[in-house]
Amino acid sequence: MRRNNLPRKNSTQSIKEVLGEIMSESKISKGMMEHRAVAYWEKVMGKPVARLTTNIYFKYGTLYVSLNSSVVRGELVMMKDKIITNMNEAIGSNTVRNIVFK
């Protein structure tokens, strides 16, 4: 006896396909993309910039990055649009809409 009224699929699906359906139907995907924005900072910017990063967090489409070098901060501000593009390419979605350097 079936406990729910969901239609049963007759074909088999890979785990990747099932997870893809779950992700597209829930807010889990958004949370994962936001987590990637923080996690991919070092991958996109490289180890030298990551070492100068003291704090990083994501909130409402904005990535907040604290740096302990005013010189690097100034250079990153000038490259902000390119960094946003590179971050979104690495993440796989247009999650990062703005970056604030502190």
C-alpha distance (Angstrom), angle and dihedral (degrees) to the residues before:
residue distance angle dihedral
M1 . . .
R2 3.82 . .
R3 3.77 117.1 .
N4 3.78 98.9 -156.0
N5 3.77 135.4 43.7
L6 3.80 96.4 -127.6
P7 3.76 115.3 128.3
R8 3.77 113.1 -105.2
K9 3.77 116.2 -126.6
N10 3.76 115.1 -129.6
S11 3.79 96.4 -155.2
T12 3.76 127.2 68.6
Q13 3.78 121.0 -113.6
S14 3.76 132.5 -158.5
I15 3.78 119.1 -114.1
K16 3.82 88.4 -112.1
E17 3.82 90.5 57.9
V18 3.80 93.2 47.1
L19 3.80 92.6 48.3
G20 3.80 89.6 47.0
E21 3.81 90.2 55.7
I22 3.80 92.2 47.7
M23 3.80 91.7 48.4
S24 3.79 94.2 49.3
E25 3.79 92.7 50.1
S26 3.80 99.1 50.5
K27 3.76 145.6 45.6
I28 3.79 90.1 -105.3
S29 3.79 89.6 90.7
K30 3.80 92.5 56.0
G31 3.78 91.9 50.1
M32 3.78 91.8 48.8
M33 3.79 91.9 50.8
E34 3.80 90.4 50.1
H35 3.80 89.9 50.2
R36 3.80 90.1 49.9
A37 3.81 90.2 53.7
V38 3.80 88.6 63.8
A39 3.79 97.0 35.3
Y40 3.82 95.0 50.2
W41 3.81 95.4 51.8
E42 3.82 93.1 97.3
K43 3.81 92.3 42.3
V44 3.81 92.4 53.4
M45 3.81 99.4 36.7
G46 3.79 100.8 33.4
K47 3.79 133.2 -125.5
P48 3.85 97.9 -70.7
V49 3.82 92.6 58.9
A50 3.80 92.2 39.2
R51 3.83 89.6 55.7
L52 3.80 89.6 55.3
T53 3.81 91.7 49.2
T54 3.79 111.0 99.3
N55 3.81 99.8 176.4
I56 3.78 136.1 6.2
Y57 3.80 131.6 178.6
F58 3.79 140.1 156.6
K59 3.79 126.3 -130.7
Y60 3.83 131.8 165.0
G61 3.81 95.7 -17.6
T62 3.80 94.5 -45.8
L63 3.79 125.6 109.4
Y64 3.81 111.0 -148.5
V65 3.80 114.0 -155.8
S66 3.81 124.6 -175.5
L67 3.79 116.4 -160.8
N68 3.79 131.6 -174.0
S69 3.81 94.0 -145.6
S70 3.79 120.2 73.6
V71 3.82 90.8 -166.3
V72 3.82 93.0 56.3
R73 3.81 90.3 42.1
G74 3.81 90.2 55.9
E75 3.79 92.5 49.3
L76 3.81 92.5 48.0
V77 3.81 91.4 50.4
M78 3.81 88.6 57.5
M79 3.83 90.3 50.3
K80 3.82 95.4 43.4
D81 3.83 97.9 118.2
K82 3.81 92.3 49.9
I83 3.82 91.0 47.0
I84 3.82 90.9 51.8
T85 3.81 89.9 50.8
N86 3.81 92.4 48.2
M87 3.81 92.7 46.5
N88 3.81 92.5 51.0
E89 3.81 91.3 47.8
A90 3.82 90.6 51.9
I91 3.81 92.2 46.1
G92 3.78 93.6 46.3
S93 3.81 96.8 -128.1
N94 3.79 140.9 59.0
T95 3.78 93.4 -96.2
V96 3.81 99.3 132.5
R97 3.80 110.6 67.9
N98 3.81 98.2 162.5
I99 3.79 140.7 8.8
V100 3.79 125.0 -149.1
F101 3.80 116.6 -161.9
K102 3.79 116.7 -156.2
